[in-house]
Amino acid sequence: MSAAKGGARERVPGRGPLPGWVVPGSILLLVAASSQVVFPLWERAWLLFVGVAFVCLVLVVQEVEPRVPMRHRGLYGKALAFGFPVVLLLTWEWLSTSGVLNARWFPPPSQIAVALWELTITYDRFNRTSLIGRPWLLPERLASDGWAGAVALANESHVWATLSRVGFGFAIGAAPGIVIGMVMGLNRTVRMMLDATMSAFYVLPKIAIFPILMLVFANPFGEGPKIAVVAISAFFLVAISTMAGVQGIDEVYLEAGRNFGANRWQMFRHVILPAALPIVFSGLRLALGTALIVIVAVEFVRADRGVGFLIFYNWQVLVTPRMYAALVVVMGLGVLLTSILQLIERRVMPWRRTPDPR
């Protein structure tokens, strides 16, 4: 009986003479080889083949992971995190250059990279704009025109236009959002008065109120309406998240504060605020992403500078590589802004820092 059990244990997949990754790895190689042998079939069912290849790749990685030494697990995870996007880009490159995808509408990543470089180094004389404001000209402009020259370079930048609108609008909307959310979470009367109204305004598409804001401001084509719509978008998300964070505080923490004799201010400062901060920062991250989405949409319809304008302009003139390059810039801005917010979060909440496993 014990020998039979031992034999059964020896036949566990991945532990016997035939590693578990051999079968999916063989299928993966077969799919890759068939792309050259049965190319007409690839043109018709390329999505199915790519899906099969993805499943096989996942199976191979799952079989390899337990065999990675523990000291290399962190490096292995980073390799997966950065390696998979590289695989996706290489697949996109191959599908586009081989004709499976229409390169006019889905240009290969290599063309997008070239277009991004061209956007970075060139100045659009027709629109009098550039992507990042030509910072290499800054010393010359400072010497000739002083700070006015530096400001002129910044004003021609699409990236600076979008960042400034998001930054000012997010700050203007998030600060009162935290205050109102705290009050709603702490005071039941205020919560009952504002909850229905907040819910009604929250679901309203923020781009839909942009024409109203253009009527409110003295200069409808200036920066005021654009910053205001970003502020409104951030306000509701931050307020609702902050209210939920305050309401979700564990009663044990409140009881501990009362038992130690904390007054209202001490209770708020040392118990309520620290306990609600994780949810508050989650709301801030959602609001920051929404602010970037909203400003790009606004720049589609009413802007002569900004990354959203750059996307829409290149779509109008059918320069698709530059359109995709502008989309890459939006993703980069999202990563940059989120990283800044995470840095602030780590400074504000040092007790939540992940300890170094070494």
C-alpha positions, -999 to +999 in steps of 0.1 A: +000+000+000+028+024+009+047+016-023+016+023-043+012+056-025+048+064-032+044+055-068+013+078-070+033+106-055+061+101-081+036+105-110+024+140-099+026+163-129+057+184-130+075+161-105+082+131-127+106+125-156+084+147-179+083+184-166+049+200-166+060+228-189+069+205-218+033+201-232+023+238-231+058+247-243+055+224-272+021+238-281+035+273-279+064+264-303+039+247-326+017+278-327+048+300-334+059+277-362+024+275-378+024+312-382+048+308-411+035+275-425-003+283-425-002+321-429-036+324-446-052+307-416-033+331-393-049+361-412-084+347-405-080+333-370-050+352-356-068+362-324-076+325-316-039+315-322-027+344-300-052+334-273-039+298-274-003+310-272-012+332-242-027+303-223+003+281-230+027+309-219+008+312-186+010+274-181+047+274-187+053+303-163+032+286-136+053+255-139+086+274-139+078+296-109+080+269-082+115+260-094+128+296-090+149+299-058+133+320-031+161+346-032+154+353-069+116+355-066+116+393-065+137+395-096+115+369-112+083+389-105+098+420-119+109+401-150+073+390-155+059+425-149+082+441-175+086+411-198+050+406-206+044+441-220+075+435-241+060+403-254+028+422-262+047+449-281+067+423-301+035+405-310+019+437-321+050+446-341+049+412-359+012+413-366+014+448-380+045+444-401+033+410-415+000+424-427-023+406-403-032+440-388-038+470-410-007+491-404-026+523-414-049+520-383-026+499-361+010+511-368+037+489-354+053+501-321+085+509-338+067+535-359+050+549-328+084+552-311+097+571-341+066+594-341+070+600-303+106+611-309+096+634-337+069+649-316+095+655-288+121+673-310+099+692-335+080+724-333+047+727-350+048+761-368+012+759-378-002+755-343+029+771-326+032+742-302+056+714-292+052+684-270+074+693-240+083+730-248+118+725-262+137+726-229+170+726-248+163+762-258+158+773-222+193+787-215+192+807-248+157+821-240+167+830-205+197+849-217+178+868-244+143+873-230+146+864-193+118+847-175+094+858-202+112+835-227+110+806-203+073+811-198+068+813-236+085+779-240+063+764-212+031+779-228+038+761-261+041+727-244+012+702-248+023+683-217+026+713-195-009+725-206-025+692-196-004+688-164-012+724-152-050+719-158-050+686-140-028+699-111-048+730-104-082+714-109-073+684-088-060+705-059-091+728-061-115+699-061-097+675-037-092+698-008-129+707-002-138+671-011-118+658+019-134+684+042-169+677+031-163+639+031-150+641+067-180+662+078-205+638+061-188+608+077-188+623+112-222+640+112-253+620+104-275+650+098-251+665+072-248+631+056-286+627+053-289+662+038-261+658+012-260+621+004-288+621-022-276+653-038-240+641-040-252+608-056-272+626-082-244+650-092-218+622-091-233+602-119-237+632-141-211+630-169-187+658-161-180+666-198-218+673-201-215+703-177-186+718-196-209+740-218-225+753-187-191+762-172-183+780-204-213+802-199-204+809-162-169+821-168-161+855-183-137+839-208-154+808-221-124+798-241-099+803-214-084+780-187-112+786-162-139+762-175-113+735-181-099+737-146-134+739-131-146+707-148-115+689-135-121+702-100-158+691-100-147+656-112-122+653-084-145+667-057-172+641-058-149+611-060-128+624-031-158+634-010-176+601-014-144+581-007-136+601+024-171+597+037-169+559+032-134+558+049-147+576+080-178+554+082-158+523+078-135+528+108-135+498+131-154+505+163-125+490+183-102+520+174-129+544+186-134+526+218-097+525+224-095+563+219-124+569+244-108+546+270-076+566+268-096+598+275-091+614+241-111+646+235-128+653+201-098+669+185-074+642+198-099+615+186-100+631+151-063+636+148-050+604+163-078+579+155-103+589+129-079+607+104-052+579+104-078+552+101-096+569+072-064+579+053-061+546+033-095+550+018-090+587+013-059+581-008-077+554-027-103+580-036-075+605-045-060+580-069-094+574-085-100+611-087-066+618-102-071+592-130-106+606-136-092+642-138-068+631-165-095+614-184-118+644-182-092+669-193-082+648-223-119+647-233-122+684-228-091+691-249-107+671-277-135+697-281-122+730-268-084+735-267-056+745-289-029+730-267-028+698-246-022+661-251-059+656-258-058+682-286-027+665-300-046+632-301-076+646-318-056+668-342-035+639-355-067+618-359-082+646-380-051+646-403-049+608-402-013+607-389-020+576-368+015+570-355+015+604-339-020+598-325-008+566-308+023+584-296+001+610-279-018+582-263+015+569-250+021+603-235-012+602-217-003+568-202+031+582-191+014+612-175-009+588-156+021+568-143+039+600-133+010+615-114+001+582-097+038+578-087+038+613-072+006+606-052+020+573-040+052+591-028+030+615-008+010+586+005+041+569+018+052+601+035+018+608+051+013+571+062+047+558+071+032+529+090+019+514+058+053+512+041+062+477+029+092+464+048+123+454+028+123+415+027+161+415+028 
